[in-house]
Structure formats: C-alpha cells, structure tokens
C-alpha cells in the first residue's frame, strides 16, 4: 500500500466538502461546508494564488486524506502567537491533516501519511529547518499520530483554537531536518 500525493484541484472540492462533513473531521477542522465556503477556503491554494499548499493523500491511487502545508513566515498571524510559546525559526513549516474515512483511522495510516509528507517536505523545501505542528490538547489522536511519525512534544501553551468549543491549550510538536522518522 503506497501513499502518493496530488495537489488539490477545484474538481476535488465536492470530495473535500464531503470529508469536512464527517463528524470527526468536522469536530477538529470546524470548516463551513457550503460549496462557496469550500471554494473560499481551498480555491486560492488550488489556483496557486496563496503560498500554502493543499495535498490529497492517495492510498494506491485512491484519495483518503488531506494535508495542508505552509511556511510559518508566510502567515505571521499564526507564527507570532506560536512564537510566544516556542521558537519558530525562519523557514519553519507546519502541517495540518486528517484521514477522512473513519474506517481507515486507528490503523497507523495517519502517522504513515505524516511521515510521507515529511519526506516530501524535506525534498521540496531544502532550506526548511523543521516542521512544527500545534495541536489542540484535546485532539489526542492527532498528537499520537505525530508522535508515531517521529515528532516530539516541545511545548504547551494557549493559542486561538480552530473550534470555539475548545479551550485554548495546545500541545506543540516538532521535528528537525535530519531527525529519524518512524
């Protein structure tokens, strides 16, 4: 079973919209799911009009998850609050991700997806010194996947939660270029 990647395209928006309505994805991603909202949130990236990148994760050619990848320097509104908790070096990158199908969760696929994207990130961004991922403290599945993928917890602190029902406490994970992956 091989994981490959494809950039999100506008014709993927109905698929992503469906994924965003899945209860576990909806819980942690907290996106609006109207066609207009999905276009608003993913369109600029799909058209290369925004610096972040949205990637479909494919398992043997079938989409199963999504990863958003960005450089913190391109988004000071996220970098600056995080910098109050942990050092964010120039060029540091971040990932946000989900496995869409509940039947594919709990089997290590999320960690494999993260490792695969880390390998892709190191190859495509040779100056990136590290990947830093803040996660809502209550999202234990997410931070466990990061740990299995080789990231280490480096900090905890308050950040604006993606979902307003969550408290602000986040755990922050990091992996540096050259560290051993899972």
Secondary structure as UniProt FT lines:
FT   STRAND          3..7
FT   HELIX           10..12
FT   HELIX           13..21
FT   HELIX           23..29
FT   HELIX           35..46
FT   TURN            47..48
FT   STRAND          53..59
FT   TURN            60..61
FT   STRAND          62..71
FT   HELIX           72..74
FT   HELIX           76..83
FT   TURN            84..85
FT   TURN            90..91
FT   STRAND          93..99
FT   HELIX           102..104
FT   TURN            105..106
FT   HELIX           109..124
FT   TURN            126..127
FT   STRAND          130..136
FT   TURN            137..138
FT   HELIX           140..148
FT   TURN            149..150
FT   STRAND          152..158
FT   TURN            164..165
FT   STRAND          169..176
FT   TURN            177..178
//
